[in-house]
Amino acid sequence: MFPFKETLNKARLTALYAICVQIFRHIAQKSLARQLRSRQDSAREQRSVALR
């Protein structure tokens, strides 16, 4: 019965790892999108100032 319990624990750890990776990717994607949007806004603002 011990090997079964060890296998179950490994499966749980693997599932937890997969969830953590998904959360990390989601946060990183949101962060990159926010940075890109900020850079686009800055570029847009610089163009509007240059056109004045």
DSSP file (Angstrom, degrees, kcal/mol; ACC not computed):
  #  RESIDUE AA STRUCTURE BP1 BP2  ACC     N-H-->O    O-->H-N    N-H-->O    O-->H-N    TCO  KAPPA ALPHA  PHI   PSI    X-CA   Y-CA   Z-CA
    1    1 A M     >        0   0    0      0, 0.0     4,-1.8     0, 0.0     5,-0.2   0.000 360.0 360.0 360.0 -26.0    0.0    0.0    0.0
    2    2 A F  H  >  +     0   0    0      1,-0.2     4,-2.3     2,-0.2     5,-0.2   0.913 360.0  52.1 -62.3 -44.5    2.9    2.3    0.6
    3    3 A P  H  > S+     0   0    0      0, 0.0     4,-2.4     0, 0.0    -1,-0.2   0.871 108.0  54.0 -61.3 -33.6    3.9    2.6   -3.1
    4    4 A F  H  > S+     0   0    0      2,-0.2     4,-2.4     1,-0.2    -2,-0.2   0.924 108.8  47.7 -63.8 -43.5    0.3    3.5   -4.0
    5    5 A K  H  X S+     0   0    0     -4,-1.8     4,-2.4     1,-0.2    -1,-0.2   0.894 111.5  50.7 -64.7 -39.3    0.4    6.4   -1.5
    6    6 A E  H  X S+     0   0    0     -4,-2.3     4,-2.2     2,-0.2    -1,-0.2   0.907 110.6  49.2 -64.6 -41.3    3.7    7.6   -2.8
    7    7 A T  H  X S+     0   0    0     -4,-2.4     4,-2.3     2,-0.2    -2,-0.2   0.903 110.2  51.4 -63.3 -41.4    2.3    7.6   -6.4
    8    8 A L  H  X S+     0   0    0     -4,-2.4     4,-2.3     1,-0.2    -2,-0.2   0.910 109.4  49.8 -62.7 -42.5   -0.7    9.5   -5.2
    9    9 A N  H  X S+     0   0    0     -4,-2.4     4,-2.5     2,-0.2    -1,-0.2   0.897 110.2  50.5 -63.8 -39.7    1.4   12.1   -3.6
   10   10 A K  H  X S+     0   0    0     -4,-2.2     4,-2.5     2,-0.2    -1,-0.2   0.902 109.8  50.8 -64.0 -40.0    3.5   12.5   -6.7
   11   11 A A  H  X S+     0   0    0     -4,-2.3     4,-2.3     2,-0.2    -2,-0.2   0.906 110.6  49.0 -64.0 -40.8    0.4   12.9   -8.8
   12   12 A R  H  X S+     0   0    0     -4,-2.3     4,-2.6     2,-0.2    -2,-0.2   0.914 111.7  48.6 -64.5 -42.5   -0.9   15.6   -6.4
   13   13 A L  H  X S+     0   0    0     -4,-2.5     4,-2.6     2,-0.2    -2,-0.2   0.894 110.7  51.2 -64.2 -39.3    2.4   17.4   -6.5
   14   14 A T  H  X S+     0   0    0     -4,-2.5     4,-2.3     2,-0.2    -2,-0.2   0.918 111.6  47.1 -63.6 -43.4    2.4   17.2  -10.3
   15   15 A A  H  X S+     0   0    0     -4,-2.3     4,-2.1     2,-0.2    -2,-0.2   0.913 112.5  49.4 -64.5 -42.7   -1.1   18.7  -10.4
   16   16 A L  H  X S+     0   0    0     -4,-2.6     4,-2.4     1,-0.2    -2,-0.2   0.903 110.4  51.1 -63.2 -41.2   -0.2   21.4   -8.0
   17   17 A Y  H  X S+     0   0    0     -4,-2.6     4,-2.4     2,-0.2    -1,-0.2   0.916 109.0  51.0 -60.9 -44.2    2.9   22.3  -10.0
   18   18 A A  H  X S+     0   0    0     -4,-2.3     4,-2.1     1,-0.2    -2,-0.2   0.895 110.3  49.3 -62.2 -40.0    0.8   22.5  -13.2
   19   19 A I  H  X S+     0   0    0     -4,-2.1     4,-2.4     2,-0.2    -1,-0.2   0.919 110.7  50.1 -64.7 -43.5   -1.6   24.8  -11.5
   20   20 A C  H  X S+     0   0    0     -4,-2.4     4,-2.6     1,-0.2    -2,-0.2   0.897 109.5  51.2 -62.5 -40.4    1.3   27.0  -10.2
   21   21 A V  H  X S+     0   0    0     -4,-2.4     4,-2.6     2,-0.2    -1,-0.2   0.910 110.0  49.8 -63.5 -41.8    2.8   27.2  -13.7
   22   22 A Q  H  X S+     0   0    0     -4,-2.1     4,-2.3     2,-0.2    -2,-0.2   0.912 111.5  48.3 -63.2 -42.2   -0.6   28.3  -15.2
   23   23 A I  H  X S+     0   0    0     -4,-2.4     4,-2.5     2,-0.2    -2,-0.2   0.929 112.1  49.2 -63.4 -45.0   -1.0   31.0  -12.5
   24   24 A F  H  X S+     0   0    0     -4,-2.6     4,-2.7     1,-0.2    -2,-0.2   0.923 111.6  48.7 -60.7 -45.3    2.5   32.3  -13.2
   25   25 A R  H  X S+     0   0    0     -4,-2.6     4,-2.6     1,-0.2    -1,-0.2   0.898 110.9  51.0 -62.1 -40.0    2.0   32.4  -16.9
   26   26 A H  H  X S+     0   0    0     -4,-2.3     4,-2.4     2,-0.2    -2,-0.2   0.934 112.2  45.8 -63.1 -46.2   -1.3   34.2  -16.5
   27   27 A I  H  X S+     0   0    0     -4,-2.5     4,-2.4     1,-0.2    -2,-0.2   0.921 113.9  49.0 -62.9 -44.2    0.3   36.8  -14.2
   28   28 A A  H  X S+     0   0    0     -4,-2.7     4,-2.6     1,-0.2    -2,-0.2   0.901 110.8  50.5 -62.9 -41.2    3.3   37.2  -16.6
   29   29 A Q  H  X S+     0   0    0     -4,-2.6     4,-2.3     2,-0.2    -1,-0.2   0.918 111.8  47.2 -64.0 -43.5    0.9   37.6  -19.6
   30   30 A K  H  X S+     0   0    0     -4,-2.4     4,-2.2     2,-0.2    -2,-0.2   0.902 112.4  50.4 -63.7 -40.6   -1.1   40.3  -17.8
   31   31 A S  H  X S+     0   0    0     -4,-2.4     4,-2.3     2,-0.2    -2,-0.2   0.920 111.3  47.2 -64.7 -44.5    2.0   42.1  -16.8
   32   32 A L  H  X S+     0   0    0     -4,-2.6     4,-2.5     1,-0.2    -1,-0.2   0.896 111.3  51.4 -64.5 -39.3    3.4   42.1  -20.3
   33   33 A A  H  X S+     0   0    0     -4,-2.3     4,-2.5     1,-0.2    -1,-0.2   0.899 110.0  49.9 -64.1 -39.7    0.1   43.3  -21.7
   34   34 A R  H  X S+     0   0    0     -4,-2.2     4,-2.2     2,-0.2    -2,-0.2   0.906 111.4  48.5 -65.4 -41.6    0.1   46.2  -19.2
   35   35 A Q  H  X S+     0   0    0     -4,-2.3     4,-2.4     2,-0.2    -2,-0.2   0.914 112.0  49.1 -64.1 -42.8    3.6   47.2  -20.1
   36   36 A L  H  X S+     0   0    0     -4,-2.5     4,-2.5     1,-0.2    -2,-0.2   0.923 111.3  49.1 -62.6 -44.6    2.9   47.1  -23.8
   37   37 A R  H  X S+     0   0    0     -4,-2.5     4,-2.4     1,-0.2    -1,-0.2   0.898 110.6  51.3 -61.8 -40.0   -0.3   49.2  -23.3
   38   38 A S  H  X S+     0   0    0     -4,-2.2     4,-2.2     2,-0.2    -1,-0.2   0.907 110.7  47.9 -64.3 -42.1    1.7   51.7  -21.2
   39   39 A R  H  X S+     0   0    0     -4,-2.4     4,-2.5     2,-0.2    -2,-0.2   0.892 111.3  50.6 -66.0 -38.9    4.4   52.0  -23.9
   40   40 A Q  H  X S+     0   0    0     -4,-2.5     4,-2.5     2,-0.2    -2,-0.2   0.910 110.4  49.7 -65.4 -41.1    1.8   52.5  -26.6
   41   41 A D  H  X S+     0   0    0     -4,-2.4     4,-2.4     2,-0.2    -2,-0.2   0.902 111.2  49.4 -63.0 -40.8    0.1   55.2  -24.5
   42   42 A S  H  X S+     0   0    0     -4,-2.2     4,-2.5     2,-0.2    -2,-0.2   0.916 111.8  47.9 -64.5 -43.3    3.5   56.9  -24.0
   43   43 A A  H  X S+     0   0    0     -4,-2.5     4,-2.2     2,-0.2    -2,-0.2   0.904 111.9  50.2 -64.2 -40.8    4.2   56.8  -27.8
   44   44 A R  H  X S+     0   0    0     -4,-2.5     4,-2.2     1,-0.2    -2,-0.2   0.904 111.4  48.6 -63.2 -41.9    0.8   58.1  -28.6
   45   45 A E  H  X S+     0   0    0     -4,-2.4     4,-2.1     2,-0.2    -2,-0.2   0.908 110.0  51.4 -66.5 -41.4    1.2   61.0  -26.1
   46   46 A Q  H  X S+     0   0    0     -4,-2.5     4,-2.2     1,-0.2    -1,-0.2   0.888 110.2  49.9 -63.2 -39.2    4.7   61.8  -27.5
   47   47 A R  H  X S+     0   0    0     -4,-2.2     4,-1.7     2,-0.2    -1,-0.2   0.912 110.1  49.7 -65.3 -41.5    3.3   62.0  -31.1
   48   48 A S  H  X S+     0   0    0     -4,-2.2     4,-0.5     1,-0.2    -2,-0.2   0.873 111.7  48.6 -67.4 -34.5    0.4   64.2  -30.0
   49   49 A V  H >< S+     0   0    0     -4,-2.1     3,-0.9     1,-0.2    -1,-0.2   0.891 110.3  52.0 -69.0 -39.1    2.9   66.6  -28.3
   50   50 A A  H 3< S+     0   0    0     -4,-2.2    -2,-0.2     1,-0.2    -1,-0.2   0.804 106.1  54.8 -67.6 -28.7    5.1   66.6  -31.4
   51   51 A L  H 3<        0   0    0     -4,-1.7    -1,-0.2     1,-0.2    -2,-0.2   0.616 360.0 360.0 -80.5 -12.0    2.2   67.5  -33.6
   52   52 A R    <<        0   0    0     -3,-0.9    -1,-0.2    -4,-0.5    -2,-0.1   0.486 360.0 360.0 -73.3 360.0    1.2   70.6  -31.5
